[in-house]
Amino acid sequence: MTAHSKGATHTDMQQELETRISASTKNRLGQFATPPALALDILRLAKRYSALNEKIRFLDPGTGTGVFFSALLDVFGSERVQEAVGFEVDEKITAIAEELWGEFGLRVRGEDFTSAAVPEAERNRFTLVACNPPYVRHHHLDSKTKTCLKQIVEKTCGVSVNGLSGLYCYFMLIADKWLANNGIALWLIPAEFLDVNYGSILREYLSNEVMLHRIHRFDPRDVQFIDALVSSCVVVFEKRHCSSKHKVHLSSGGTLLEPKQTASIAVQELRRSPKWGQLIAGNRNHSKIGFSSQLLTVGDLFDVKRGIATGANSFFILESEKAKNLHLPMRVLKPILPGPRHIHTDIIEADERGWPKELPHLVLLDCDLARQEIKESYPELDAYLISGEEDGLTNRYLLKKRNAWFKQEDRPPAPILFRYMSRQKRSDSRFRFVRNLTKATATNVYLMLYPKRWLHEIELKDPGILDRIFLALQKLSNEELMDAGRTYGGGLNKLEPRELAAIRLTLGDEDSEILKQKIGLRT
């Protein structure tokens, strides 16, 4: 059987395997197979950077059924391949890869790549690495595994990995010691690394330790893996140092070989940029995201906090009429705003009691009383809490961490709220600032903007200052906000509190000067 016919067999075997593995198992083990067409594009891209006639020593640290080796043979031909090694921890998949590709030279090692002995001699290292590493999120790595991985990276690479890092971060860093000098590496990884805090270690590695050639980010709406809601990118680099003037090719959309947008950027600019997502495809307007010392940031003016995470909304958030029928005491109830889909105006007006006008009247159960006092003074409340305990609420992750499971986070009403999730496919789901004039707090579907104490003092003398700042916030476009945040598969965009706090605002000259003087900034 030829390698070409084996490629067709490989596709059939991969599809058969996919049907056998449950979604939960794929998520836990990170087993998301690379589409064969994408693997071919990645190896075709590798050919652009490879020496014309040199023999290839090929490594795939997460080989699966061998899709990258199949593409390697199609693109380079078997005569160019001097050695090929793949790692795979799943015994069944290892057997399939060996059956498919063993006769063509792929040696499949049925062991964990991260703990395998690193080749000491340069001649035993690999000139070409292509890999789609397991997409295992940090919460699927137990503490023992995390500790072991962190120790391996510290020992082999001399760097410390953030505990929130996914398994792919460890794979990339450890693989550096397997890659020969001047060798080429191509990685298909989640695009989240471009912007998230724990991705900083990869950004530092790519911009300082190797010669980064290319980053291609696929359109977030064009999810590469049918069963994994994750936005993907391909990273290409060479194991050699480069000057600060070296240009990196950035692209996005379309396909890897025919992108919709392209741009080039000096690696020096990557080094000083805290996030890379905003730089992809030439989108490099830094004026609103922390590069100009002339502008105030949201964080200069506000403390940005996530809204309340109750841990059990259906129990803790009730319609006020239901709470009344249950005879729950008002002293443990607070008004709380409904979700964004119920709010159709930019300003939430208050009635004479401070409740939201023309919105559902919801209350939040938030009790700081001792349980014995509840039993003695509020038997109806006690009965309601007992019903929650009988339903197993006290075993939920957030609730069991609290001293009293029925006491909420301290989140007083905030004068400005921010809807921090946006989906590109839905016109009714955009980033949005809301002016809250009520006494209602909010859940964690919002970010809450609390004025700094000094800003509150200014507001007492100039009550319109917050309204003018609110107007400046509203002038931020959805695109500017997207650039400051992070993008996930399926077109989901999010801003975390620190990301929102870093955004810079353009205010009127008079307001800007007064506020800058207050916090010690000068134009």
N, C-alpha and C positions, 0 to 999 in steps of 0.2 A: 504493500500500500504506500502511495506517495505521501509526502508531507502535505500536499494540497488537499488530497482526499481526507487526510487526518484532520485538517482544519474544519471540514464540513462535519466530521464525526464529533470534533470537539464542541462545536456549536450545539449539536443535538444533545450531547451529554450534559452540557452546561444547562440547557433548558430543562432537561429531565431532573437534574439536581435541584434547580430552583423550585420546582413543584414539590419536592420532598421536604424542604426546610421551612419550618413555620416562621411567621413574621417575628415572633418574640425571640426565637433562637437566632435569627439573622441579626436582630438588634443587639442581643446580648453578646454574640461572638463577632459582630462586625462583618458577617459574611455576605457582602454585596458584590456580586460578580461584575467584572468589567465587560460592557458590551463589546463584542469582537470588532465592530467597525471603529469604535473609539480606540481600542488597543492598536489597530492598524495605523490610525492617524498619529498616535503617539510615537510609534516606531518609525513612521515616515519622517516625523519631525526630528527624531534622533539621528537619522541619516544625514541631515543638514549639518550636523555638528561633528560627525565622525570622520576620522581620517579615511581616505578613499580605499586603500588596499590593506589596511592593518587588520590583523585577526582580532576577533572580539571575544572577550571573556565576560560572559553575561550572568547577571544575578537578578533574581526576583525574590525579595524577602517574604512575600506573601503570595505564593504562586497560584493557589487555587487549582483549577484544572489545567492551567498552562496557557491561558489566553495570550499573555505577552510573549511567551516562547513561540507560539504559533505565528504571531505577527512578526516576530524576529526572523523566522525562516522565510516568510513571504517577502519581507522587505530586503533582507540582506543576503538570503540564500545560505544553505547549510555549509557551503565551502568557506564562508567567512567566520564561522563559529568555531573557536578553538575549545571553549569550555562553556557549559551552561549549568547553573545550579539554581534550584528553587527550594524555598522552605514552605512547609505546610504542616500545621498541627493536627488537622482533622484526618484521621486514619483512612476513612473511606475516600475522601477527596484525594489524598496522597496516592492511594492505589489506582484511582482513575487517571491521574496525571502520569503516573509511571507507565500504565498500560498504553496511554495515548502517545506519549512522547519519549519514552525510554529508549526506543530503538533509534531515535533521531538525535540522541545525545543529551537530553535533559536529565540531570541527576537530581532527584527529589529527595530532600532530607526531611524526614518526618519528625521535626523537632521545632521548638520555639526559637525563632530567629533572634529575639532579644537576649536570650541567654546562651546562644552558641558562642564557641570560642572564636575570637577575632583573629583573622590571619595576620601573623606577625611580619612575614616577608612581603615586600612590595610585589614580587613576581606572582604571589598567590592571591593578590587582590584583583578586583574586577574593573574592566574598562567601561562597561555599560551596565547601569542599573535602571530597571523600569519596574514600577510597582504601584499597585493600588492597595495600600496597607489596610489592615482591618480597621473599620470605623467603629471602634468601641469607645463609647463615652466614658468619662471618668467615673460616673456613678455605677458603672458595671465592672469596675476594677476594685477588688476588695483591698483593704488597707495593707495586707501583707504583700500583694502583688505590686501595689503602688510603691511601697517602700523599696522592694527589690528592684523595680525599674529605675527609680530615682538613684539608687546606689550604683547601678550599672552605668547610667549616663554620667554621673559624677566621676566615676572611676575612669571611664573610657574617654569622655569628652571634657571633663573638668568644669561642667556647668550644672546648675541646679534647675530642675524642672518644676513649674507650678503644679500643685496638686490637682488643679482643675483640668489639666491637659488630657486630651484624648490619646489613645494608644498610638495613633499615627505620628504624634510628635516624637515619641520615644523611638519609633521605627526610623524616622528620618535622621535623627541625631546619631543613633547607634550605627546606622549604615555608612556614616562618614568614614569610619575606620575600615570598612570593607571596600571602599571605592579607591581605585588606584589614582595616583597623581595624574592630572590631566584627563581623568575619566569623566564620562558624561552620566548624569542622573536625571531621570524624568519621573516625577511623582504625580499621581492623580489623588488629590486630597481635598478635604472640605475647604471651601473658600472662606470660612469663618476665621481662619488663622490670620487673614489680612487685617482684621480689626480687633479681635478679642484680646483681652489683656494677657491671657496665657499663651497667645500666639506670638508674643514679643520675642520669645527665645528663638523661634524659627525665623522671624524677621531679622533678628540680629545675626543669626548664622548665615542666612542667605545674602545679606548685604555686607558682611564683614569677613566671613571665613572662606567663601567660595566666589567664583565668577558667575553671577546670576545672568542668564541669557534671556529668559522669557517667562512671563506669567500670563496665562490665558484664563480668564474667568468666563465660564459659560453663563448665559442669560439665566438669572435665578428662576425664571418661569419655565426654563427648559431643563427640568431635573434629569440628570444623566442616568440615574438608577430608578427604575419604576417603583421599587419597593422601599426606597429610602428618601425621605423628604429632606434632602440636603443639597445645597448649592455647591458645585464643584469647580475646581480649577486645576490646571496642569502647570507644574513648575519645572523648569529646565535649567540646570546649572552645570558648571564644569569645576572640577576640584583643582582650583588654582586661584591665587590672589589676583586682584585687579586694581587699577588705579581708581581714584575717586571720580574720574571723568568718564569711566566706562559707562556705556549706554545700555540700559535694560529695555527690552521690547515688551510693552504691555499691550494686551488686546482683550477684547470681550465680545460676546455675542457670536452668532453664527457657529461655525465649526472651528476646530483647532487650526486647520490649514487654510480656511477661508473665513476669518473673523469679520464681523461687521464694523468694528472700530479698532484702531491701532494708534499707538503713541510710543515715543521713546523718552526715557528719562535718565538722567545721570544717577548712578548708584549713590552718589553723595546726597542727593535729594531724598532718596529712600531712607538713608541712614538717619536723617534728621526728622523724618515724618513719623508721628506717633501711630498713624494708621495708614494702610496702603490701599484700602478699598476705594477711597476717594480719588486716588491717583490713576486708577485703571482707565484706559482709553482716553487719556488726556483730560480727565475731569479734575482740574487742578486749581480750582478757585478756592484759595485758602482764606479768603477775607472773613469768612464767617466761622472758621473752625480752629481758631487758636493760634494763628501765625502773625497777627498784627498786634503790636503793643498799644496801638492807638484806640482800640475798641474795648468796651466793657464786655465781660462774659456774663452769661446767665448765672454762673456760680459766684461772680462778684456781688451780685444783687440778691441771690436767693440761696437758701439751703434746699437742695432737691432730694426728695425722699420718695420711695415707692409707697403706694397706698397700703392699706391694711390687708394682710393675708390672714384671713380668719381660720383657714384650715378646714372649714365646713360651712360654706355660705348658706346652704339650705337650712342649717340649724340656727346659725347666729344672725342671719338677716331675715327679717320678717316684715310683712305688711303691718302697718301700725294697727290696723283693725284686728288682725289676728293676735298680735301681742296683747291688745286690750281684752280680747275674749279669753285669752289664757291667764289673765289677771297678773301679768308680769309687771313688777313695780317700775314706774317711770325713772327711778333713780339709777337703774341699770340699763336704760335704753337711750340711745343717741340717734339722731337723724343721720341717715347715710344716703348718698346719691345712688341712683340706678346706673347701670352700665351705659357706655357711650351710645348704643343704638337707640336709647330712649331720649337722648338729649339732642335736639335739633336746632338749637340756637347757640350763639357764641357766648351769651351772658345768661347765667342762671339767676333769675330774680328771686327775692325772698318775700314771703308773706309777713304779716305782723308778728308772727312767733319765730320767724327765722327759718321756717321750713321752705323747701323749694316750691315755687309756684308751678302749677300745671305739669307736675311730674308725680309719679307714684310716690306715696308717702311710705318710706321704708325706715325701719329702725334696726340698729345694731345692738345686740346683746353684749354688754361689756361690764363685767361685774368684778369689783375688787374687794368684795366682802368675804370674810372667812366662812367656811362651809357650815360651821356650827351656828353662826348668826343667821345664815340663810335658812337653815332648818327651823330655827326658833321664830324668826320674824317674817319669813316669806315662804310659806309652805307651797304655794303654787309654783314659785320659781324653783324651789327644791325639786318638786315633782317633774318639772320640765328638764332640769339637769339630769335627773335620774334616767329619764327616757333617752337622753343622749348617751349616757354611759351604757345603758342596755343595748344601744345600737352600735356600740364599739367605737365611739368617737375618741375616747381617751387613748386608743391604740394608734391613732393617726400620727404621722410623723411630726407635724408642727405642734399638735396639741400635747403630745406626751413630753415635749421639751419644756413646756411652761411650768412654772411653779403652781399656778392654778389654771387648769385647762380652759376655763371660761373667762380669763382676763386677756383682753386684746392689747395690741401694740398701742403706744401713745401716738396718735395721729389726729391732732385737732384739725378743725376745718382750715383749708388752705384757700387763699384768695384767687389763686390761679392753678388750674389743673392742666395736665398734658396727656393726651391720648398717644401713647408711645409705640403703638404697633400699627403698621400700615401694610395693606396688601395691594400690589400693583394692579391686579386684575379687577379690583372692586373700587368703583368711584366713590362709594359710600364709606370706604375704610381708608382714611387718610390720616396722617399726623394732624393733630388739632389741639389748639390751646382754647381753654374755656375759662371765662371769668366767673368765679363762684362768689356770689354775694350772700350766700346762705350760711346757716350754722351747721350744715351737713358735712360730714367727713366723707371719705371715698375709699374704695377697695383698691387692690393692687392692679387693676386694669388701667389705672392712672398713675402718673407721677405727680407729686404735690410740690408746689413751689411756695416756700415760706420766706417772706422778706427777712433779710438780715435785720438785726436789732436797730442798726443805725438808719436803715431805710424806713423802718417802721416809725422812727422818730421824725424823719423828714415828712412822712405821710401825714403825721398829726398836724403839721403846719401847712402842708400842701396836699389836700385829699385827692387831687387829680393825678398825682405822680404814678400810681399803680396803673391807672387806666391808660396813661401814655406809654408806659412800659409794655402793657398788654398789647397795645396797637403795634409796637415795634416787634413783638414776638409773632403776631399774626402776619407780619410782612415777610417772615421767613418762608421761603417756598418749600413745597414738599420735597423737591429735588435737593435743596440745600440740607434739609434735615436728614434725608436718606444718606447723603455723603458723610454726615457726621456719625451715623450709626453703623449698623451691621446688617447684612443681607443673608437670608436663609433660603432654602429650597422652597419652590412653589410661589416665589415672589413675596415672601414675608420679610418686612423690614422692621427693625426695632432700634430704639435708643435706650440705653441704660442711664441711670441717674448721672454718672460722671460724664457720659458723652453729651448729654443735654447741657450740663453745667459748663462744658468747654466751648459751647457755641457763643460767638460774639454778636453783639447787637449794635445796630445803628440807631441812635437816639437823636432827638433834636439837640442843637448846639447848646442851648441853655441848660437843659436837663443833664446832658452829657458832662458839661463842665462842673456842675454842682456835684454830681455823683462821683466823678473822678477825684475832685478835691477831697471829698469825704473819705475816700479809701486810699488817698495818697498817690493817685496816678496823675501824670501830667502829659499833655499832648506835646 
